[in-house]
């Protein structure tokens, strides 16, 4: 069952934690990719200097001002896309970065997407390295910047389905990764992942 608006309109930290175990579905011209969300990071508000939107809304970040459930996708290092889900009610500002996915369906096509784009289609590699990072899973799913702003609640292209119930003792909470530039928020414990899941990112 697809997650409702009410799920996304809650506190960003709760959304980030509760997305663990849910299934991210992407319909790309009939290729239906499915994967279990195993790692997330919360970016909470204007007091979070680890967030792109902490100094106000720009053309790049304007979707953050919408209600929870919309997609915020952006480029880093001029070449990689990262996928975020807007949280909170309209105007509150919060987002959840999806850091890693455990692939479930259409895995062969994920290999084709990922390695053709990143490595010019080398020999097939271990599945463990396919989606264990925020840019890796976006490439494996074949997502594009055109997905910016789509609504997970109403879109027929992308949505999140209810999935495994992850108990609190199976969830690890830690510092977020690669935000050393943040002076205030770099030590916030806003990264969540499923304990011992092999698809959690290594950095």
C-alpha positions in Angstrom: 0.0 0.0 0.0 1.3 3.4 -1.0 2.2 5.8 1.9 -0.2 8.6 2.4 0.4 12.4 2.7 0.0 12.1 6.5 3.1 9.9 6.7 5.3 12.6 5.1 3.8 15.6 6.8 5.2 14.6 10.2 8.4 15.6 11.9 11.4 15.1 9.6 13.3 13.0 12.0 10.4 10.6 12.5 9.9 10.4 8.7 13.6 9.6 8.2 13.5 6.8 10.8 10.2 5.4 9.7 11.1 5.2 6.0 13.5 2.4 6.9 12.0 -0.9 5.7 9.7 0.8 3.2 9.8 0.1 -0.5 10.8 2.7 -3.0 9.1 2.0 -6.4 10.1 3.6 -9.7 8.2 3.1 -12.9 10.5 4.0 -15.8 8.6 3.2 -19.1 7.4 -0.1 -17.8 10.6 -1.1 -15.9 9.4 -1.3 -12.3 12.3 -0.9 -9.9 11.7 -1.8 -6.3 14.1 -1.6 -3.3 13.9 -1.5 0.5 15.1 1.7 2.1 17.9 0.8 4.5 19.6 4.1 5.2 18.4 7.7 5.5 19.5 11.1 6.8 17.3 13.9 8.1 17.8 17.6 7.3 15.6 19.5 9.6 15.2 23.2 9.2 16.9 26.6 8.9 18.9 25.9 12.1 20.5 22.9 10.3 23.6 24.3 8.6 24.1 20.9 7.0 21.0 21.5 4.8 21.0 23.2 1.5 17.9 25.2 2.5 19.2 26.5 5.8 19.7 30.1 4.5 16.4 30.3 2.7 14.6 29.0 -0.3 16.3 29.4 -3.7 15.3 28.3 -7.3 17.2 25.1 -6.6 15.5 24.3 -3.2 12.0 25.7 -3.8 10.4 22.3 -3.6 11.3 22.2 0.1 8.6 24.8 0.7 5.9 22.3 -0.5 4.1 19.8 1.6 5.7 16.5 2.6 5.9 13.8 -0.1 7.5 15.8 -2.9 10.9 14.9 -4.4 13.9 17.1 -4.1 16.6 15.8 -6.4 19.9 17.7 -7.1 23.4 17.4 -8.5 26.6 17.1 -6.5 30.1 17.3 -7.9 28.6 18.3 -11.2 27.7 14.8 -12.1 25.9 12.7 -9.4 22.2 13.0 -8.4 21.0 12.7 -4.9 17.4 11.9 -4.0 15.5 13.5 -1.1 11.9 13.3 0.1 10.3 16.5 1.4 8.9 16.2 4.9 6.7 18.3 7.2 3.7 20.5 6.3 3.9 23.2 3.7 6.3 26.0 4.6 8.0 24.2 7.6 11.0 22.9 5.6 12.6 19.4 6.1 13.9 16.7 3.9 15.1 13.1 4.1 18.1 12.0 2.0 17.8 8.4 0.9 21.3 7.0 1.3 21.0 3.3 0.4 18.5 0.8 -1.0 18.4 -3.0 -0.8 17.3 -4.0 -4.4 14.2 -6.2 -4.7 12.9 -6.2 -8.3 14.3 -5.5 -11.8 17.8 -6.0 -10.5 19.3 -6.9 -13.9 18.0 -3.6 -15.3 19.5 -1.8 -12.3 22.9 -3.3 -13.3 22.5 -2.1 -16.8 21.6 1.4 -15.7 24.3 1.8 -13.2 27.3 0.4 -14.9 26.5 1.7 -18.4 26.3 5.3 -16.9 29.2 5.2 -14.5 31.6 2.6 -15.9 30.8 2.2 -19.6 29.2 -1.2 -18.9 32.1 -3.3 -17.3 31.7 -6.9 -16.3 28.9 -7.5 -13.8 29.9 -6.8 -10.2 28.6 -8.0 -6.8 25.1 -7.0 -6.0 26.3 -5.6 -2.7 27.9 -2.6 -4.5 24.9 -1.9 -6.7 22.8 0.4 -4.5 24.8 0.9 -1.3 25.2 4.7 -1.6 23.0 7.7 -2.4 24.3 8.3 -5.9 24.6 4.6 -6.7 21.0 3.8 -6.1 19.8 6.8 -8.1 21.9 5.6 -11.1 20.7 2.1 -10.7 17.0 3.2 -10.8 17.7 5.4 -13.8 16.4 8.6 -12.1 16.9 12.0 -13.7 16.6 15.6 -12.7 13.2 15.5 -14.4 11.9 13.7 -11.4 12.4 16.9 -9.3 9.1 18.0 -7.7 7.2 14.8 -8.4 4.6 13.9 -5.7 5.1 10.5 -4.1 1.4 10.5 -3.0 -0.1 11.0 -6.5 2.6 10.2 -9.1 2.3 7.1 -11.3 6.1 7.2 -11.9 7.4 7.0 -8.4 6.0 6.2 -4.9 6.8 4.5 -1.6 5.0 1.5 -0.4 4.6 0.2 3.2 7.0 -2.6 4.0 8.9 -4.3 6.7 8.3 -3.0 10.2 11.7 -2.2 11.7 11.9 -2.3 15.5 13.7 0.4 17.3 16.4 -2.0 18.5 17.2 -2.8 14.8 17.8 0.9 14.0 21.2 2.6 14.4 21.3 6.4 14.8 24.6 8.2 14.1 26.1 11.4 12.7 25.4 12.3 9.1 28.1 11.7 6.5 30.2 14.3 4.5 28.9 17.4 6.2 32.1 18.6 7.8 31.4 22.1 6.4 28.6 22.4 9.0 29.7 24.3 12.1 26.5 23.8 14.2 24.9 20.6 12.9 27.8 18.3 12.0 27.4 16.3 15.2 23.6 15.9 15.0 22.6 12.3 15.2 20.3 12.4 12.1 21.5 9.4 10.1 19.4 6.2 10.5 20.1 2.8 9.1 19.1 -0.8 9.6 21.6 -2.6 11.9 23.8 -5.2 10.1 22.1 -4.6 6.7 24.8 -5.2 4.1 23.5 -2.5 1.7 24.1 0.4 4.1 26.7 2.7 2.6 30.3 2.5 3.7 30.9 6.3 3.9 
